[in-house]
Amino acid sequence: MARPAVIGFGDATRIQRLEFTGTQRLYGFPVGNVFHVLWWDPSHEVYPSKLKPT
């Protein structure tokens, strides 16, 4: 069972990411004026970006 369904938000379809300084990311979804946190990714490991070679 997906994490949103486990915590009572099975109809949440738009997960959003908040970026902080460096590699810190916060994932969740907004409902009205409230951001419901699903997980904290302090090292940017949940969905790491691949840097293009320069």
CHARMM-style PDB file with segment names, atoms N, HN, CA, C and O in Angstrom:
ATOM      1  N   MET     1       0.856  -1.177   0.000  1.00  0.00      PROA
ATOM      2  CA  MET     1       0.000   0.000   0.000  1.00  0.00      PROA
ATOM      3  C   MET     1       0.896   1.233   0.000  1.00  0.00      PROA
ATOM      4  O   MET     1       1.887   1.291   0.728  1.00  0.00      PROA
ATOM      5  N   ALA     2       0.542   2.210  -0.818  1.00  0.00      PROA
ATOM      6  HN  ALA     2      -0.263   2.163  -1.409  1.00  0.00      PROA
ATOM      7  CA  ALA     2       1.324   3.439  -0.932  1.00  0.00      PROA
ATOM      8  C   ALA     2       1.238   4.263   0.345  1.00  0.00      PROA
ATOM      9  O   ALA     2       0.229   4.229   1.049  1.00  0.00      PROA
ATOM     10  N   ARG     3       2.289   4.994   0.636  1.00  0.00      PROA
ATOM     11  HN  ARG     3       3.109   5.022   0.064  1.00  0.00      PROA
ATOM     12  CA  ARG     3       2.373   5.793   1.866  1.00  0.00      PROA
ATOM     13  C   ARG     3       1.193   6.752   2.033  1.00  0.00      PROA
ATOM     14  O   ARG     3       0.657   6.825   3.139  1.00  0.00      PROA
ATOM     15  N   PRO     4       0.744   7.502   0.998  1.00  0.00      PROA
ATOM     16  CA  PRO     4      -0.407   8.392   1.210  1.00  0.00      PROA
ATOM     17  C   PRO     4      -1.658   7.645   1.662  1.00  0.00      PROA
ATOM     18  O   PRO     4      -2.402   8.147   2.504  1.00  0.00      PROA
ATOM     19  N   ALA     5      -1.898   6.465   1.121  1.00  0.00      PROA
ATOM     20  HN  ALA     5      -1.294   6.057   0.437  1.00  0.00      PROA
ATOM     21  CA  ALA     5      -3.070   5.688   1.527  1.00  0.00      PROA
ATOM     22  C   ALA     5      -2.949   5.233   2.985  1.00  0.00      PROA
ATOM     23  O   ALA     5      -3.939   5.213   3.716  1.00  0.00      PROA
ATOM     24  N   VAL     6      -1.748   4.873   3.397  1.00  0.00      PROA
ATOM     25  HN  VAL     6      -0.943   4.889   2.802  1.00  0.00      PROA
ATOM     26  CA  VAL     6      -1.512   4.414   4.765  1.00  0.00      PROA
ATOM     27  C   VAL     6      -1.835   5.507   5.777  1.00  0.00      PROA
ATOM     28  O   VAL     6      -2.367   5.224   6.851  1.00  0.00      PROA
ATOM     29  N   ILE     7      -1.513   6.761   5.437  1.00  0.00      PROA
ATOM     30  HN  ILE     7      -1.080   6.991   4.565  1.00  0.00      PROA
ATOM     31  CA  ILE     7      -1.742   7.858   6.386  1.00  0.00      PROA
ATOM     32  C   ILE     7      -3.066   8.571   6.156  1.00  0.00      PROA
ATOM     33  O   ILE     7      -3.303   9.640   6.719  1.00  0.00      PROA
ATOM     34  N   GLY     8      -3.943   7.979   5.319  1.00  0.00      PROA
ATOM     35  HN  GLY     8      -3.751   7.111   4.862  1.00  0.00      PROA
ATOM     36  CA  GLY     8      -5.293   8.518   5.155  1.00  0.00      PROA
ATOM     37  C   GLY     8      -5.461   9.522   4.032  1.00  0.00      PROA
ATOM     38  O   GLY     8      -6.456  10.247   4.004  1.00  0.00      PROA
ATOM     39  N   PHE     9      -4.506   9.584   3.099  1.00  0.00      PROA
ATOM     40  HN  PHE     9      -3.698   8.996   3.122  1.00  0.00      PROA
ATOM     41  CA  PHE     9      -4.592  10.505   1.973  1.00  0.00      PROA
ATOM     42  C   PHE     9      -4.468   9.737   0.657  1.00  0.00      PROA
ATOM     43  O   PHE     9      -3.668  10.099  -0.205  1.00  0.00      PROA
ATOM     44  N   GLY    10      -5.253   8.687   0.510  1.00  0.00      PROA
ATOM     45  HN  GLY    10      -5.903   8.393   1.210  1.00  0.00      PROA
ATOM     46  CA  GLY    10      -5.187   7.849  -0.683  1.00  0.00      PROA
ATOM     47  C   GLY    10      -5.525   8.562  -1.965  1.00  0.00      PROA
ATOM     48  O   GLY    10      -5.146   8.098  -3.040  1.00  0.00      PROA
ATOM     49  N   ASP    11      -6.234   9.686  -1.889  1.00  0.00      PROA
ATOM     50  HN  ASP    11      -6.542  10.063  -1.015  1.00  0.00      PROA
ATOM     51  CA  ASP    11      -6.599  10.420  -3.095  1.00  0.00      PROA
ATOM     52  C   ASP    11      -5.585  11.506  -3.462  1.00  0.00      PROA
ATOM     53  O   ASP    11      -5.821  12.271  -4.397  1.00  0.00      PROA
ATOM     54  N   ALA    12      -4.477  11.586  -2.750  1.00  0.00      PROA
ATOM     55  HN  ALA    12      -4.286  10.965  -1.990  1.00  0.00      PROA
ATOM     56  CA  ALA    12      -3.448  12.586  -3.048  1.00  0.00      PROA
ATOM     57  C   ALA    12      -2.682  12.145  -4.290  1.00  0.00      PROA
ATOM     58  O   ALA    12      -2.035  11.098  -4.285  1.00  0.00      PROA
ATOM     59  N   THR    13      -2.753  12.932  -5.340  1.00  0.00      PROA
ATOM     60  HN  THR    13      -3.279  13.783  -5.344  1.00  0.00      PROA
ATOM     61  CA  THR    13      -2.125  12.544  -6.601  1.00  0.00      PROA
ATOM     62  C   THR    13      -0.984  13.463  -7.022  1.00  0.00      PROA
ATOM     63  O   THR    13      -0.241  13.133  -7.947  1.00  0.00      PROA
ATOM     64  N   ARG    14      -0.831  14.596  -6.368  1.00  0.00      PROA
ATOM     65  HN  ARG    14      -1.434  14.864  -5.617  1.00  0.00      PROA
ATOM     66  CA  ARG    14       0.203  15.549  -6.776  1.00  0.00      PROA
ATOM     67  C   ARG    14       1.227  15.757  -5.675  1.00  0.00      PROA
ATOM     68  O   ARG    14       1.101  16.679  -4.869  1.00  0.00      PROA
ATOM     69  N   ILE    15       2.228  14.912  -5.641  1.00  0.00      PROA
ATOM     70  HN  ILE    15       2.330  14.164  -6.296  1.00  0.00      PROA
ATOM     71  CA  ILE    15       3.302  15.095  -4.670  1.00  0.00      PROA
ATOM     72  C   ILE    15       4.184  16.233  -5.159  1.00  0.00      PROA
ATOM     73  O   ILE    15       4.535  16.300  -6.337  1.00  0.00      PROA
ATOM     74  N   GLN    16       4.535  17.116  -4.250  1.00  0.00      PROA
ATOM     75  HN  GLN    16       4.250  17.061  -3.293  1.00  0.00      PROA
ATOM     76  CA  GLN    16       5.387  18.245  -4.586  1.00  0.00      PROA
ATOM     77  C   GLN    16       6.652  18.212  -3.749  1.00  0.00      PROA
ATOM     78  O   GLN    16       6.712  17.562  -2.705  1.00  0.00      PROA
ATOM     79  N   ARG    17       7.648  18.918  -4.221  1.00  0.00      PROA
ATOM     80  HN  ARG    17       7.599  19.446  -5.069  1.00  0.00      PROA
ATOM     81  CA  ARG    17       8.939  18.951  -3.534  1.00  0.00      PROA
ATOM     82  C   ARG    17       9.277  20.386  -3.171  1.00  0.00      PROA
ATOM     83  O   ARG    17       9.134  21.299  -3.985  1.00  0.00      PROA
ATOM     84  N   LEU    18       9.726  20.571  -1.947  1.00  0.00      PROA
ATOM     85  HN  LEU    18       9.843  19.830  -1.286  1.00  0.00      PROA
ATOM     86  CA  LEU    18      10.250  21.861  -1.505  1.00  0.00      PROA
ATOM     87  C   LEU    18      11.758  21.707  -1.386  1.00  0.00      PROA
ATOM     88  O   LEU    18      12.245  20.789  -0.726  1.00  0.00      PROA
ATOM     89  N   GLU    19      12.491  22.603  -2.023  1.00  0.00      PROA
ATOM     90  HN  GLU    19      12.095  23.349  -2.559  1.00  0.00      PROA
ATOM     91  CA  GLU    19      13.946  22.554  -1.973  1.00  0.00      PROA
ATOM     92  C   GLU    19      14.463  23.569  -0.960  1.00  0.00      PROA
ATOM     93  O   GLU    19      14.009  24.712  -0.904  1.00  0.00      PROA
ATOM     94  N   PHE    20      15.412  23.121  -0.171  1.00  0.00      PROA
ATOM     95  HN  PHE    20      15.780  22.192  -0.216  1.00  0.00      PROA
ATOM     96  CA  PHE    20      16.046  23.986   0.808  1.00  0.00      PROA
ATOM     97  C   PHE    20      17.500  24.175   0.402  1.00  0.00      PROA
ATOM     98  O   PHE    20      17.865  23.857  -0.730  1.00  0.00      PROA
ATOM     99  N   THR    21      18.322  24.673   1.279  1.00  0.00      PROA
ATOM    100  HN  THR    21      18.026  24.931   2.199  1.00  0.00      PROA
ATOM    101  CA  THR    21      19.720  24.898   0.941  1.00  0.00      PROA
ATOM    102  C   THR    21      20.434  23.588   0.645  1.00  0.00      PROA
ATOM    103  O   THR    21      20.130  22.556   1.242  1.00  0.00      PROA
ATOM    104  N   GLY    22      21.382  23.639  -0.278  1.00  0.00      PROA
ATOM    105  HN  GLY    22      21.629  24.478  -0.763  1.00  0.00      PROA
ATOM    106  CA  GLY    22      22.163  22.455  -0.616  1.00  0.00      PROA
ATOM    107  C   GLY    22      21.317  21.341  -1.185  1.00  0.00      PROA
ATOM    108  O   GLY    22      20.597  21.535  -2.164  1.00  0.00      PROA
ATOM    109  N   THR    23      21.401  20.171  -0.571  1.00  0.00      PROA
ATOM    110  HN  THR    23      21.985  20.013   0.224  1.00  0.00      PROA
ATOM    111  CA  THR    23      20.729  18.981  -1.090  1.00  0.00      PROA
ATOM    112  C   THR    23      19.436  18.651  -0.359  1.00  0.00      PROA
ATOM    113  O   THR    23      18.822  17.625  -0.652  1.00  0.00      PROA
ATOM    114  N   GLN    24      19.012  19.463   0.561  1.00  0.00      PROA
ATOM    115  HN  GLN    24      19.511  20.297   0.799  1.00  0.00      PROA
ATOM    116  CA  GLN    24      17.849  19.154   1.394  1.00  0.00      PROA
ATOM    117  C   GLN    24      16.538  19.302   0.614  1.00  0.00      PROA
ATOM    118  O   GLN    24      16.310  20.312  -0.051  1.00  0.00      PROA
ATOM    119  N   ARG    25      15.676  18.270   0.709  1.00  0.00      PROA
ATOM    120  HN  ARG    25      15.861  17.450   1.250  1.00  0.00      PROA
ATOM    121  CA  ARG    25      14.381  18.285   0.032  1.00  0.00      PROA
ATOM    122  C   ARG    25      13.301  17.799   0.999  1.00  0.00      PROA
ATOM    123  O   ARG    25      13.552  16.960   1.864  1.00  0.00      PROA
ATOM    124  N   LEU    26      12.101  18.342   0.833  1.00  0.00      PROA
ATOM    125  HN  LEU    26      11.897  19.024   0.130  1.00  0.00      PROA
ATOM    126  CA  LEU    26      10.945  17.933   1.618  1.00  0.00      PROA
ATOM    127  C   LEU    26       9.845  17.572   0.619  1.00  0.00      PROA
ATOM    128  O   LEU    26       9.481  18.396  -0.220  1.00  0.00      PROA
ATOM    129  N   TYR    27       9.314  16.355   0.700  1.00  0.00      PROA
ATOM    130  HN  TYR    27       9.610  15.686   1.381  1.00  0.00      PROA
ATOM    131  CA  TYR    27       8.290  15.887  -0.228  1.00  0.00      PROA
ATOM    132  C   TYR    27       6.958  15.776   0.501  1.00  0.00      PROA
ATOM    133  O   TYR    27       6.903  15.353   1.656  1.00  0.00      PROA
ATOM    134  N   GLY    28       5.894  16.157  -0.180  1.00  0.00      PROA
ATOM    135  HN  GLY    28       5.939  16.500  -1.118  1.00  0.00      PROA
ATOM    136  CA  GLY    28       4.562  16.075   0.390  1.00  0.00      PROA
ATOM    137  C   GLY    28       3.543  16.608  -0.593  1.00  0.00      PROA
ATOM    138  O   GLY    28       3.803  16.667  -1.795  1.00  0.00      PROA
ATOM    139  N   PHE    29       2.383  16.998  -0.087  1.00  0.00      PROA
ATOM    140  HN  PHE    29       2.172  16.951   0.890  1.00  0.00      PROA
ATOM    141  CA  PHE    29       1.336  17.527  -0.953  1.00  0.00      PROA
ATOM    142  C   PHE    29       0.520  18.555  -0.199  1.00  0.00      PROA
ATOM    143  O   PHE    29       0.291  18.424   1.004  1.00  0.00      PROA
ATOM    144  N   PRO    30       0.078  19.589  -0.923  1.00  0.00      PROA
ATOM    145  CA  PRO    30      -0.717  20.636  -0.292  1.00  0.00      PROA
ATOM    146  C   PRO    30      -2.197  20.294  -0.289  1.00  0.00      PROA
ATOM    147  O   PRO    30      -2.721  19.728  -1.248  1.00  0.00      PROA
ATOM    148  N   VAL    31      -2.854  20.642   0.794  1.00  0.00      PROA
ATOM    149  HN  VAL    31      -2.428  21.102   1.573  1.00  0.00      PROA
ATOM    150  CA  VAL    31      -4.317  20.578   0.888  1.00  0.00      PROA
ATOM    151  C   VAL    31      -4.726  21.915   1.488  1.00  0.00      PROA
ATOM    152  O   VAL    31      -4.542  22.154   2.681  1.00  0.00      PROA
ATOM    153  N   GLY    32      -5.279  22.778   0.652  1.00  0.00      PROA
ATOM    154  HN  GLY    32      -5.428  22.583  -0.318  1.00  0.00      PROA
ATOM    155  CA  GLY    32      -5.585  24.130   1.107  1.00  0.00      PROA
ATOM    156  C   GLY    32      -4.301  24.857   1.448  1.00  0.00      PROA
ATOM    157  O   GLY    32      -3.387  24.928   0.626  1.00  0.00      PROA
ATOM    158  N   ASN    33      -4.225  25.396   2.654  1.00  0.00      PROA
ATOM    159  HN  ASN    33      -4.967  25.338   3.322  1.00  0.00      PROA
ATOM    160  CA  ASN    33      -3.035  26.117   3.103  1.00  0.00      PROA
ATOM    161  C   ASN    33      -2.084  25.258   3.915  1.00  0.00      PROA
ATOM    162  O   ASN    33      -1.164  25.783   4.541  1.00  0.00      PROA
ATOM    163  N   VAL    34      -2.286  23.952   3.917  1.00  0.00      PROA
ATOM    164  HN  VAL    34      -3.034  23.525   3.408  1.00  0.00      PROA
ATOM    165  CA  VAL    34      -1.461  23.041   4.721  1.00  0.00      PROA
ATOM    166  C   VAL    34      -0.639  22.147   3.802  1.00  0.00      PROA
ATOM    167  O   VAL    34      -1.178  21.554   2.868  1.00  0.00      PROA
ATOM    168  N   PHE    35       0.665  22.048   4.062  1.00  0.00      PROA
ATOM    169  HN  PHE    35       1.103  22.530   4.821  1.00  0.00      PROA
ATOM    170  CA  PHE    35       1.541  21.147   3.317  1.00  0.00      PROA
ATOM    171  C   PHE    35       1.737  19.889   4.160  1.00  0.00      PROA
ATOM    172  O   PHE    35       2.319  19.945   5.243  1.00  0.00      PROA
ATOM    173  N   HSD    36       1.251  18.760   3.662  1.00  0.00      PROA
ATOM    174  HN  HSD    36       0.778  18.714   2.782  1.00  0.00      PROA
ATOM    175  CA  HSD    36       1.355  17.490   4.379  1.00  0.00      PROA
ATOM    176  C   HSD    36       2.655  16.801   3.970  1.00  0.00      PROA
ATOM    177  O   HSD    36       2.842  16.451   2.805  1.00  0.00      PROA
ATOM    178  N   VAL    37       3.538  16.614   4.928  1.00  0.00      PROA
ATOM    179  HN  VAL    37       3.386  16.899   5.875  1.00  0.00      PROA
ATOM    180  CA  VAL    37       4.860  16.061   4.663  1.00  0.00      PROA
ATOM    181  C   VAL    37       4.781  14.539   4.564  1.00  0.00      PROA
ATOM    182  O   VAL    37       4.211  13.876   5.430  1.00  0.00      PROA
ATOM    183  N   LEU    38       5.366  13.998   3.492  1.00  0.00      PROA
ATOM    184  HN  LEU    38       5.830  14.537   2.789  1.00  0.00      PROA
ATOM    185  CA  LEU    38       5.486  12.554   3.338  1.00  0.00      PROA
ATOM    186  C   LEU    38       6.860  12.073   3.773  1.00  0.00      PROA
ATOM    187  O   LEU    38       6.977  11.092   4.507  1.00  0.00      PROA
ATOM    188  N   TRP    39       7.901  12.765   3.319  1.00  0.00      PROA
ATOM    189  HN  TRP    39       7.806  13.562   2.723  1.00  0.00      PROA
ATOM    190  CA  TRP    39       9.227  12.402   3.779  1.00  0.00      PROA
ATOM    191  C   TRP    39      10.206  13.546   3.610  1.00  0.00      PROA
ATOM    192  O   TRP    39      10.017  14.447   2.793  1.00  0.00      PROA
ATOM    193  N   TRP    40      11.267  13.479   4.416  1.00  0.00      PROA
ATOM    194  HN  TRP    40      11.420  12.747   5.079  1.00  0.00      PROA
ATOM    195  CA  TRP    40      12.356  14.453   4.443  1.00  0.00      PROA
ATOM    196  C   TRP    40      13.564  13.774   3.812  1.00  0.00      PROA
ATOM    197  O   TRP    40      13.916  12.656   4.190  1.00  0.00      PROA
ATOM    198  N   ASP    41      14.194  14.430   2.865  1.00  0.00      PROA
ATOM    199  HN  ASP    41      13.909  15.338   2.558  1.00  0.00      PROA
ATOM    200  CA  ASP    41      15.346  13.882   2.154  1.00  0.00      PROA
ATOM    201  C   ASP    41      16.530  14.834   2.327  1.00  0.00      PROA
ATOM    202  O   ASP    41      16.770  15.678   1.463  1.00  0.00      PROA
ATOM    203  N   PRO    42      17.268  14.713   3.424  1.00  0.00      PROA
ATOM    204  CA  PRO    42      18.339  15.667   3.709  1.00  0.00      PROA
ATOM    205  C   PRO    42      19.533  15.563   2.760  1.00  0.00      PROA
ATOM    206  O   PRO    42      20.294  16.521   2.632  1.00  0.00      PROA
ATOM    207  N   SER    43      19.711  14.427   2.097  1.00  0.00      PROA
ATOM    208  HN  SER    43      19.093  13.649   2.201  1.00  0.00      PROA
ATOM    209  CA  SER    43      20.882  14.234   1.232  1.00  0.00      PROA
ATOM    210  C   SER    43      20.531  14.140  -0.247  1.00  0.00      PROA
ATOM    211  O   SER    43      21.380  13.770  -1.057  1.00  0.00      PROA
ATOM    212  N   HSD    44      19.295  14.467  -0.612  1.00  0.00      PROA
ATOM    213  HN  HSD    44      18.605  14.767   0.047  1.00  0.00      PROA
ATOM    214  CA  HSD    44      18.825  14.439  -1.999  1.00  0.00      PROA
ATOM    215  C   HSD    44      19.051  13.071  -2.625  1.00  0.00      PROA
ATOM    216  O   HSD    44      19.638  12.961  -3.701  1.00  0.00      PROA
ATOM    217  N   GLU    45      18.575  12.016  -1.937  1.00  0.00      PROA
ATOM    218  HN  GLU    45      18.098  12.105  -1.063  1.00  0.00      PROA
ATOM    219  CA  GLU    45      18.752  10.648  -2.406  1.00  0.00      PROA
ATOM    220  C   GLU    45      17.465  10.013  -2.927  1.00  0.00      PROA
ATOM    221  O   GLU    45      17.518   8.976  -3.587  1.00  0.00      PROA
ATOM    222  N   VAL    46      16.299  10.621  -2.638  1.00  0.00      PROA
ATOM    223  HN  VAL    46      16.255  11.464  -2.102  1.00  0.00      PROA
ATOM    224  CA  VAL    46      15.024  10.042  -3.076  1.00  0.00      PROA
ATOM    225  C   VAL    46      14.921  10.092  -4.594  1.00  0.00      PROA
ATOM    226  O   VAL    46      14.589   9.089  -5.225  1.00  0.00      PROA
ATOM    227  N   TYR    47      15.198  11.233  -5.177  1.00  0.00      PROA
ATOM    228  HN  TYR    47      15.468  12.048  -4.664  1.00  0.00      PROA
ATOM    229  CA  TYR    47      15.153  11.409  -6.626  1.00  0.00      PROA
ATOM    230  C   TYR    47      16.318  12.296  -7.017  1.00  0.00      PROA
ATOM    231  O   TYR    47      16.136  13.480  -7.300  1.00  0.00      PROA
ATOM    232  N   PRO    48      17.532  11.718  -7.033  1.00  0.00      PROA
ATOM    233  CA  PRO    48      18.713  12.539  -7.308  1.00  0.00      PROA
ATOM    234  C   PRO    48      18.718  13.030  -8.758  1.00  0.00      PROA
ATOM    235  O   PRO    48      18.300  12.314  -9.669  1.00  0.00      PROA
ATOM    236  N   SER    49      19.186  14.232  -8.952  1.00  0.00      PROA
ATOM    237  HN  SER    49      19.525  14.813  -8.212  1.00  0.00      PROA
ATOM    238  CA  SER    49      19.301  14.765 -10.313  1.00  0.00      PROA
ATOM    239  C   SER    49      20.657  14.363 -10.877  1.00  0.00      PROA
ATOM    240  O   SER    49      21.658  14.287 -10.164  1.00  0.00      PROA
ATOM    241  N   LYS    50      20.654  14.111 -12.173  1.00  0.00      PROA
ATOM    242  HN  LYS    50      19.841  14.172 -12.752  1.00  0.00      PROA
ATOM    243  CA  LYS    50      21.911  13.738 -12.839  1.00  0.00      PROA
ATOM    244  C   LYS    50      22.454  14.991 -13.508  1.00  0.00      PROA
ATOM    245  O   LYS    50      21.808  15.586 -14.371  1.00  0.00      PROA
ATOM    246  N   LEU    51      23.637  15.371 -13.097  1.00  0.00      PROA
ATOM    247  HN  LEU    51      24.161  14.888 -12.396  1.00  0.00      PROA
ATOM    248  CA  LEU    51      24.268  16.556 -13.660  1.00  0.00      PROA
ATOM    249  C   LEU    51      24.789  16.241 -15.067  1.00  0.00      PROA
ATOM    250  O   LEU    51      25.339  15.168 -15.315  1.00  0.00      PROA
ATOM    251  N   LYS    52      24.608  17.182 -15.963  1.00  0.00      PROA
ATOM    252  HN  LYS    52      24.162  18.054 -15.761  1.00  0.00      PROA
ATOM    253  CA  LYS    52      25.110  17.035 -17.318  1.00  0.00      PROA
ATOM    254  C   LYS    52      26.617  17.323 -17.313  1.00  0.00      PROA
ATOM    255  O   LYS    52      27.076  18.243 -16.637  1.00  0.00      PROA
ATOM    256  N   PRO    53      27.375  16.534 -18.069  1.00  0.00      PROA
ATOM    257  CA  PRO    53      28.823  16.825 -18.148  1.00  0.00      PROA
ATOM    258  C   PRO    53      29.057  18.164 -18.839  1.00  0.00      PROA
ATOM    259  O   PRO    53      28.417  18.480 -19.842  1.00  0.00      PROA
ATOM    260  N   THR    54      29.962  18.924 -18.302  1.00  0.00      PROA
ATOM    261  HN  THR    54      30.483  18.668 -17.487  1.00  0.00      PROA
ATOM    262  CA  THR    54      30.267  20.232 -18.911  1.00  0.00      PROA
ATOM    263  C   THR    54      31.716  20.315 -19.315  1.00  0.00      PROA
ATOM    264  OT1 THR    54      32.152  21.339 -19.843  1.00  0.00      PROA
TER     265      THR     54
END
